[in-house]
Amino acid sequence: MSLRVAFDLDGTLADMASVLRDRATALFGQADAVDPISLDQAADDPAPAGMPASPSLTAAQQRQVWDEVRRIDDFWTSLPELEPGAVSRLAAVARARRWEVLFITTRPASAGDTTQRQTQRWLEAHGFQLPSVYVLQRSRGRLADVLQLDAVVDDREEQCLDVAMDSKARPVLIWPGDRPLPDHLSRMGIHAVPAPSAAIAYLERLDDGRTGPSVARTIRRWLGRDEPAS
């Protein structure tokens, strides 16, 4: 059976943080004072009035950044890749291994085309043809459970925990740098990788592990050494 995997977009394949940081710098100055994590969190809330203020930007300033973003035609088509070439690499591996890939995002709407269509166009422009994109605001774990996904790749700890608690899918966390993964995440079965290419490589190993035992059982049957059914 084909590996069924979902990829988050922003912070996982697309570099939203640097674009938001540039927008915030143009509005308020002091690029090194902008907290891209807080700005990234704002994307999960279609009306980010209730999001916590970052140490460098007030909640009102963060809303101002997002108000500007929402006025930009087809904003979601303009982001750079987090790791150049990762999307086309994913497309090639998925095609060769016959994976079923879903892209999931909580992006808010902007001017121009729908968020889904903008995201599809972005993926196609970076080498993934006919992408399946699902825009959601609720539990990714429940989605993974309903769709019987084997793995979900995301850059947010809380999203990976959600997947671990609500589904049988393997959570794969984009965790850049040399920081050790906290124990509570490891105990939940979350696998950390430093970049999208490492996530793809991990999924290849996961795929190989799924097919390996069945091949071994086939060989044992050929040799007449298959274990008796319990």
SVG drawing of the C-alpha trace seen along z (x, -y; Angstrom):
<svg xmlns="http://www.w3.org/2000/svg" viewBox="-12 -52 36 78">
<polyline fill="none" stroke="black" stroke-width="0.4" points="0.0,0.0 1.3,-3.5 2.7,-5.7 0.1,-8.3 1.8,-11.5 0.8,-15.1 3.1,-18.2 2.5,-21.5 3.4,-24.5 4.7,-27.5 7.8,-26.9 8.0,-23.4 8.3,-23.9 7.6,-27.7 9.6,-30.5 6.8,-32.7 8.8,-34.0 11.4,-35.9 8.7,-37.6 6.7,-38.6 9.8,-39.9 10.5,-42.1 7.0,-43.4 7.2,-44.2 10.6,-45.8 9.2,-48.1 6.4,-49.1 8.2,-49.4 12.0,-49.1 14.5,-47.1 14.6,-43.8 16.4,-42.0 13.7,-42.9 10.9,-41.2 9.9,-37.8 9.1,-35.6 7.7,-32.8 4.9,-35.1 4.2,-36.3 4.0,-32.8 1.6,-31.9 -0.7,-34.6 -1.4,-32.7 -3.3,-30.1 -5.9,-32.6 -8.0,-34.1 -8.7,-37.0 -5.4,-37.3 -6.8,-39.8 -6.5,-37.3 -3.0,-36.1 -0.3,-36.8 2.0,-39.8 5.6,-39.1 8.4,-40.6 9.2,-43.0 5.8,-43.7 2.6,-44.5 -0.6,-42.6 -1.8,-45.7 1.4,-45.8 1.1,-42.2 -2.5,-42.7 -1.3,-45.6 1.3,-43.3 -1.4,-40.7 -3.9,-43.4 -1.3,-44.5 -0.6,-40.9 -4.3,-40.3 -4.5,-43.2 -1.8,-41.8 -3.1,-40.0 -2.1,-36.3 0.3,-36.8 0.7,-33.0 2.2,-32.6 5.1,-34.9 6.9,-33.1 10.3,-31.5 11.0,-27.9 12.4,-27.2 15.0,-24.9 15.4,-25.5 14.6,-22.4 12.8,-20.6 9.4,-20.7 10.6,-19.2 12.6,-16.6 9.4,-15.6 7.6,-15.4 10.2,-13.2 10.4,-10.8 6.6,-10.7 6.2,-9.8 8.9,-7.2 7.6,-5.5 3.9,-6.0 3.3,-8.0 0.0,-9.8 0.8,-13.3 -1.5,-15.9 -0.6,-19.5 -2.3,-21.0 -2.3,-24.7 -4.0,-27.1 -3.2,-30.1 -5.6,-33.0 -7.2,-34.5 -5.5,-37.2 -6.7,-39.3 -6.8,-37.6 -7.4,-33.8 -8.5,-31.5 -5.9,-30.3 -6.2,-26.8 -5.6,-27.8 -2.8,-30.2 -1.1,-27.3 -1.6,-24.9 -0.1,-27.4 2.9,-27.9 3.5,-24.1 3.2,-23.7 5.6,-26.6 8.2,-24.8 7.8,-21.4 4.9,-19.5 2.3,-18.9 -1.4,-18.4 -1.0,-19.0 -3.8,-18.2 -4.2,-21.1 -6.5,-21.2 -7.0,-24.4 -8.2,-23.7 -8.6,-25.4 -9.2,-22.4 -7.3,-19.4 -4.6,-18.0 -4.6,-14.8 -8.2,-14.2 -7.6,-14.8 -4.7,-12.4 -6.9,-9.8 -9.8,-10.1 -7.5,-9.9 -5.4,-7.1 -2.2,-9.0 1.1,-7.3 3.0,-10.5 2.6,-14.2 5.5,-16.7 5.1,-20.0 7.3,-22.7 5.1,-23.3 5.4,-21.3 1.7,-21.6 0.6,-20.4 2.9,-17.3 1.5,-16.6 -2.0,-16.8 -1.1,-14.3 0.5,-12.0 -2.5,-12.1 -5.3,-11.9 -4.0,-9.5 -1.7,-6.7 0.3,-8.8 4.0,-9.4 4.6,-13.1 7.8,-14.5 8.9,-17.8 11.1,-20.3 13.5,-21.1 16.4,-23.2 19.7,-23.7 21.5,-21.6 18.9,-21.9 18.0,-18.6 14.4,-17.5 12.6,-17.9 11.9,-14.7 8.1,-15.1 8.2,-15.3 10.4,-12.2 8.1,-10.3 5.2,-11.0 7.0,-9.4 7.8,-12.7 10.7,-12.4 12.8,-15.6 14.6,-16.5 16.6,-19.6 15.2,-20.4 12.6,-19.4 15.2,-17.2 15.9,-15.3 12.1,-14.8 11.9,-13.3 14.9,-11.0 13.3,-9.9 10.0,-9.1 12.0,-7.0 13.4,-5.0 9.9,-4.7 8.6,-3.5 11.5,-1.0 10.7,0.3 7.0,0.9 7.9,3.0 10.9,4.8 9.0,7.3 6.5,8.3 9.5,9.2 11.1,11.2 7.9,13.1 7.6,13.8 11.2,15.3 10.4,17.5 7.3,18.8 9.4,19.7 11.8,21.6 9.0,23.3 10.0,21.6 7.1,19.3 6.1,19.1 2.8,20.7 -0.1,18.4 -0.8,17.6"/>
</svg>
